[in-house]
Amino acid sequence: MALSWNEIKSRAIEFQNNWQDTLRENSETQSFLVLLKYEAYGIYNNI
């Protein structure tokens, strides 16, 4: 099921709030991207 734009927006804002105090950007890049796709956009990796 596709997410509505309002759902994506609210998820993205929550995601941003969870990551705003991140200090180790280079070492957390992979985690950030994977979680952004999952938490904000609802995209699941089939790995």
Backbone as CSV, one residue per row, in Angstrom:
resi,resn,N_x,N_y,N_z,CA_x,CA_y,CA_z,C_x,C_y,C_z
1,MET,0.835,-1.179,0.000,0.000,0.000,0.000,0.879,1.242,0.000
2,ALA,0.576,2.173,-0.868,1.345,3.409,-0.982,0.996,4.359,0.157
3,LEU,1.991,5.110,0.575,1.780,6.100,1.622,1.293,7.408,1.006
4,SER,0.468,8.121,1.732,0.032,9.440,1.257,1.161,10.442,1.488
5,TRP,1.085,11.571,0.786,2.113,12.603,0.961,2.124,13.121,2.391
6,ASN,0.973,13.218,3.021,0.922,13.679,4.412,1.596,12.684,5.350
7,GLU,1.422,11.390,5.086,2.067,10.360,5.903,3.580,10.403,5.708
8,ILE,4.028,10.565,4.464,5.465,10.672,4.199,6.041,11.896,4.903
9,LYS,5.337,13.008,4.829,5.812,14.246,5.463,5.925,14.080,6.967
10,SER,4.917,13.517,7.607,4.965,13.361,9.060,6.046,12.366,9.467
11,ARG,6.231,11.308,8.684,7.299,10.344,8.974,8.673,10.984,8.792
12,ALA,8.821,11.804,7.740,10.105,12.471,7.488,10.443,13.454,8.591
13,ILE,9.468,14.174,9.092,9.706,15.114,10.190,10.118,14.369,11.453
14,GLU,9.457,13.270,11.758,9.823,12.465,12.914,11.235,11.900,12.753
15,PHE,11.555,11.429,11.548,12.888,10.901,11.264,13.945,11.984,11.466
16,GLN,13.667,13.164,10.947,14.597,14.293,11.098,14.835,14.610,12.568
17,ASN,13.788,14.620,13.350,13.928,14.908,14.784,14.773,13.850,15.489
18,ASN,14.648,12.603,15.065,15.436,11.527,15.673,16.912,11.624,15.325
19,TRP,17.251,12.215,14.177,18.639,12.255,13.705,19.291,13.625,13.857
20,GLN,18.602,14.614,14.394,19.143,15.973,14.413,20.393,16.135,15.281
21,ASP,20.604,15.281,16.256,21.767,15.410,17.133,22.897,14.454,16.781
22,THR,22.855,13.865,15.604,23.884,12.918,15.192,25.215,13.641,15.016
23,LEU,26.255,13.076,15.598,27.565,13.709,15.557,28.529,13.030,14.592
24,ARG,28.355,11.739,14.354,29.281,10.974,13.516,28.656,10.718,12.150
25,GLU,28.529,11.766,11.356,27.815,11.657,10.087,28.444,10.638,9.140
26,ASN,29.761,10.637,9.012,30.405,9.717,8.064,30.203,8.266,8.454
27,SER,30.298,7.959,9.713,30.175,6.564,10.133,28.726,6.087,10.189
28,GLU,27.779,6.994,10.174,26.375,6.611,10.263,25.614,6.808,8.961
29,THR,26.313,7.071,7.879,25.655,7.332,6.595,24.809,6.159,6.139
30,GLN,25.348,4.954,6.169,24.611,3.770,5.701,23.349,3.558,6.526
31,SER,23.471,3.638,7.844,22.296,3.477,8.711,21.256,4.550,8.413
32,PHE,21.719,5.772,8.213,20.819,6.885,7.935,20.008,6.625,6.672
33,LEU,20.676,6.234,5.610,19.983,6.028,4.336,19.007,4.864,4.385
34,VAL,19.416,3.771,5.003,18.533,2.607,5.113,17.302,2.957,5.945
35,LEU,17.517,3.609,7.083,16.391,3.967,7.943,15.517,5.046,7.325
36,LEU,16.101,5.969,6.580,15.303,6.998,5.906,14.330,6.346,4.930
37,LYS,14.837,5.422,4.114,13.955,4.743,3.162,12.847,3.987,3.880
38,TYR,13.195,3.328,4.957,12.214,2.519,5.683,11.247,3.377,6.493
39,GLU,11.780,4.239,7.350,10.936,4.985,8.281,10.149,6.115,7.631
40,ALA,10.728,6.815,6.673,10.036,7.950,6.081,9.210,7.566,4.865
41,TYR,9.762,6.689,4.022,9.096,6.386,2.760,8.450,5.011,2.695
42,GLY,8.679,4.182,3.698,8.068,2.869,3.703,8.661,1.896,2.699
43,ILE,9.917,2.134,2.282,10.584,1.266,1.310,11.364,0.215,2.073
44,TYR,11.102,-1.035,1.786,11.745,-2.141,2.478,12.798,-2.763,1.556
45,ASN,13.978,-3.000,2.079,15.015,-3.698,1.318,14.739,-5.188,1.357
46,ASN,14.855,-5.818,0.236,14.649,-7.273,0.153,15.988,-7.980,0.131
47,ILE,16.768,-7.765,1.153,18.116,-8.357,1.228,18.047,-9.618,2.059
